[in-house]
Amino acid sequence: MGLDIRQEMDVVAERVIAIIAEQAMLEPEDITQDSQLAELGIDSLGVVECIFGIEEAFGITVPFNANTPDQPGFDISSVGAIIAEVEKLVARRAA
């Protein structure tokens, strides 16, 4: 029996937070959905590492260009925004 959609999204959120926590060298409990990557000590290289980790963990391609991080395509303004973007990509992959 598979997970329902809410359980699947909870798994996405937990995994994204774990990836970000690893990059920030923090415990997942120290990260909230309102946290911003810069506040967590994640620099531009760390953002790229997080993106690679997310792509690998979920088998998705993230539309993010490190040379133009402010361009639309993948919102990295907060942990919650990243989770929402990953949820959309995972849902598209499953469709």
Backbone as a ProteinNet text record, in pm:
[ID]
protein_1_A
[PRIMARY]
MGLDIRQEMDVVAERVIAIIAEQAMLEPEDITQDSQLAELGIDSLGVVECIFGIEEAFGITVPFNANTPDQPGFDISSVGAIIAEVEKLVARRAA
[TERTIARY]
84.7	0	88.8	64.2	145.8	105.1	185.4	156.9	48.2	-35.2	-127.8	-50.5	-112.8	-42.1	15.4	-56.4	-7.5	115.1	111.1	226.3	346.3	321.3	430	492.7	410.2	462.9	538.6	492.5	566	704.7	712	839.8	929.4	872.3	949.3	1005.2	921.9	966.5	1078.1	1060.5	1163	1294.9	1289.6	1412.8	1481.3	1404	1462.9	1529.6	1462.4	1520.7	1647.4	1648.2	1767.4	1884.4	1856.7	1962	2018	1929.9	1973.6	2049	2000.5	2067.3	2208.1	2222.6	2355.1	2450.4	2403	2486.5	2520.9	2425.5	2446.1	2518.8	2539.6	2599.2	2518.5	2386.8	2292.6	2206.3	2134.1	2035.7	1907	1834.5	1709.5	1612	1613.7	1523.1	1553.9	1676.1	1716.7	1669.7	1605.6	1564.2	1412.2	1361.5	1217.3	1187.6	1062.5	1025.6	1048.2	1056	1083.1	1231.8	1317.3	1462.1	1504.6	1599.6	1659.4	1797.4	1839.6	1965.6	2083.4	2087	2197.2	2200.9	2084	2077.1	2134.4	2125.2	2174.4	2323.1	2382.9	2525.8	2556.4	2456.1	2475.6	2505.4	2625.3	2666.1	2622.8	2663.4	2618.7	2663.6	2783	2828.7	2743.2	2708.9	2622.2	2483.9	2433.2	2303.2	2310.4	2417.1	2434.6	2441.4	2514	2522.2	2384.7	2306.1	2169.6	2086	2096.2	2021	2059.7	2190.6	2235.8	2180.7	2184.4	2132.2	1984.5	1909.5	1765.2	1739.2	1812.2	1793.6	1820.5	1927.7	1963.8	1861.8	1817.3	1725.6	1589.4	1543.4	1408.6	1403.8	1519.3	1520.4	1454.3	1477	1417.7	1527.8	1491.5	1581	1526.5	1607.6	1566.7	1604.5	1507.3	1536.1	1601.4	1727.8	1800.7	1932	1962.8	2088.6	2168.3	2279.6	2361.6	2414.4	2424.7	2472.8	2366.9	2240.8	2131	2030	2070.2	1982.4	1855.1	1851.5	1732.3	1629.1	1662.3	1569.3	1459.3	1340.8	1232	1264	1200.3	1219.6	1219.8	1288.7	1294.9	1318.8	1219	1222.8	1307.7	1417.7	1504.5	1501.6	1392.3	1385.2	1377.5	1329.1	1320.9	1315.6	1333.5	1323.9	1183.7	1082.8	945.4	921.7	979.2	965.1	1033	1149.2	1220.3	1137.3	1082.1	998.2	880.3	813.6	698.2	738.9	854.6	902.7	933.3	996.7	1029.4	901	802.8	674.9	611.8	618.1	560.9	636.1	768.6	847.9	823.8	812.1	786.5	647.9	549.9	413.7	410.8	484.4	490.5	555.5	661.7	730.5	638.3	554.3	465.6	347.8	315.6	196.4	220.4
-117.7	0	123.5	217.8	337.8	445.6	549	664	749.5	815	910.8	1039.1	1130.7	1249.5	1332.4	1344.1	1424.2	1358.4	1225.5	1154.8	1167.9	1161.2	1174.2	1313.1	1417.1	1553.3	1573	1506.8	1512.6	1450.3	1341.1	1275.7	1369.6	1438.1	1534.6	1642.1	1699.9	1806.7	1757.8	1640.1	1586.3	1564.7	1511.5	1483.4	1612.4	1710.2	1838.9	1904.5	1904.3	1963.5	1888.7	1757.1	1678.5	1714.7	1733.6	1771.2	1908.4	2002.9	2137.7	2135.6	2059.3	2049.9	1994.9	1893.4	1835.2	1939.8	2015.3	2117	2229	2263.7	2370.8	2322.7	2190.7	2129.2	2163.1	2145.7	2168.3	2044	2040.6	1935.1	1975.7	1880.2	1914.4	1993.2	1966.2	2035.8	2185.6	2225.1	2365.2	2445.2	2378.2	2442.4	2449.4	2568.8	2587.2	2616.1	2610.9	2641.9	2789.2	2873.6	3016.5	3045.9	2949.8	2971.7	3004.4	3096.9	3128.6	3064.8	3021.1	2948.6	3030.9	3159.6	3244.4	3251.5	3256.7	3258.4	3130.7	3022.6	2892.7	2874.9	2976.4	2969.7	2899.5	2887	2820.4	2926.1	2918	3012	2960.4	3030.1	2992.3	2851.5	2812.2	2675.9	2575.7	2609.6	2524.1	2509.4	2618.1	2611	2508.6	2514.8	2419.8	2277	2256.8	2123.5	2075.6	2167.2	2131.1	2088.9	2165.3	2133.6	1995.1	1967.7	1835.6	1726.2	1749.9	1651.7	1626.3	1733.1	1720.3	1642.7	1676.3	1605.1	1455.9	1424.3	1283.8	1212	1276.9	1213.2	1182.9	1270.3	1255.8	1213.7	1201.5	1163.6	1267.2	1393.9	1503.8	1594.6	1679.8	1783.5	1916.7	1990	2118.6	2229.1	2312.5	2421.2	2539	2522.8	2625	2651.5	2779.2	2818.5	2896.3	2841.2	2904.8	3041.1	3063	3191.8	3300.8	3260.7	3356.4	3307.3	3300.5	3243.4	3322.7	3450.2	3530.7	3518.9	3446.9	3429.7	3331.9	3351.8	3258.4	3117.4	3022.8	2884	2791.8	2834.2	2753.3	2848.5	2865.4	2961.7	2908.4	2978.2	2938.7	3043.7	3121.4	3230.7	3183	3060.7	3004	2851.7	2786	2639.6	2596	2665.8	2632.6	2647.1	2750.6	2771.5	2658.5	2617	2506.5	2379	2352.2	2232.9	2236.8	2352	2364.9	2338.7	2390.4	2368.6	2220.7	2155.7	2013.4	1931	1966.4	1894.8	1901.6	2019.3	2034.6	1945.1	1943.7	1863.2	1714.4	1673.2	1531.7	1492.2	1580.8	1551.7	1541.3	1628.7	1621.8	1492.7	1452.3	1328.8	1209	1212.3	1099.6	1093.7	1206.3	1212.2	1142.3
0	0	0	-91.2	-103.6	-5.6	-4.3	80.2	16.7	101.3	43.6	13	-56.6	-104.9	9.5	120.3	233.5	296.2	311.8	366.3	274.3	143.6	47.2	56.1	71.5	81.9	213.6	320.1	447	431.2	356.6	330.2	250	151.3	71.9	163.8	248.4	338.5	430.4	488.4	579.3	506.9	386	311	266.8	220.6	180.6	301.1	414.5	535.6	574.6	562.2	595.8	504	375.9	280.4	315.2	344.7	380.6	512.1	609	739.5	724.8	640.6	618.8	560.7	464	400.9	499.7	587.2	684.3	810.2	818.9	936.8	1063.3	1048.9	1158.4	1175.4	1283.9	1304.7	1231.6	1174.1	1105.1	1193.6	1322.8	1414.8	1423.6	1383.5	1389.6	1268.8	1174.9	1049.9	1045.3	1015	998.4	852	817.4	679.1	647.3	748.6	726.9	714	746.5	739.7	597.3	587.3	458	454.4	336.3	325.3	376.1	344.8	390.6	542.7	605.6	753	812.9	737.4	784	754.7	692.6	662.2	531.1	445	316.5	211.1	152.8	48.9	-88.6	-194.5	-329.1	-368	-329.5	-356.5	-278.9	-155.8	-75.6	-135.6	-196.6	-264.4	-376.6	-455.1	-565.5	-511.4	-402.1	-340.9	-294.7	-237.2	-196	-316.4	-425.4	-546.4	-598.5	-604	-649.3	-557.7	-427.2	-331.9	-351	-376.3	-399.4	-528.3	-633.3	-760.5	-743.6	-674.1	-653.1	-565.9	-458.7	-364.3	-426.1	-516.8	-570.3	-717.1	-780.6	-921	-1010.6	-979.2	-1055.8	-1109.5	-1202.2	-1251.2	-1203.2	-1129.8	-1074.1	-1172.9	-1212.4	-1305.8	-1233.6	-1200.8	-1125.7	-1196.2	-1217.1	-1278.3	-1175.3	-1131.9	-1028.9	-1072.4	-1202.8	-1252.5	-1243.6	-1237.5	-1226.7	-1123.4	-996.2	-892.9	-867	-908.9	-885.4	-996.8	-1103.2	-1214	-1174	-1229	-1197.7	-1247.1	-1187	-1226.3	-1106.3	-1000.3	-878.6	-761.4	-677.4	-567.1	-451.8	-422.1	-310.2	-199.6	-192.2	-96.2	48.7	69.9	204.8	193.4	305.6	307	264.5	312.4	274.4	125.8	65.2	-79.2	-155.4	-108.7	-173.6	-164.2	-47.1	-29.4	-125.6	-136.9	-226.8	-371.1	-411.6	-548.7	-572.3	-475.7	-490.3	-494.8	-413	-415.5	-554.1	-617.9	-752.7	-852.2	-843.5	-935.9	-915	-789.4	-759.6	-810.8	-792.3	-839.8	-992.1	-1061.3	-1207.7	-1254	-1182.6	-1219.3	-1203	-1098.5	-1070.2	-1165.9	-1228	-1316.4	-1448.4
[MASK]
+++++++++++++++++++++++++++++++++++++++++++++++++++++++++++++++++++++++++++++++++++++++++++++++

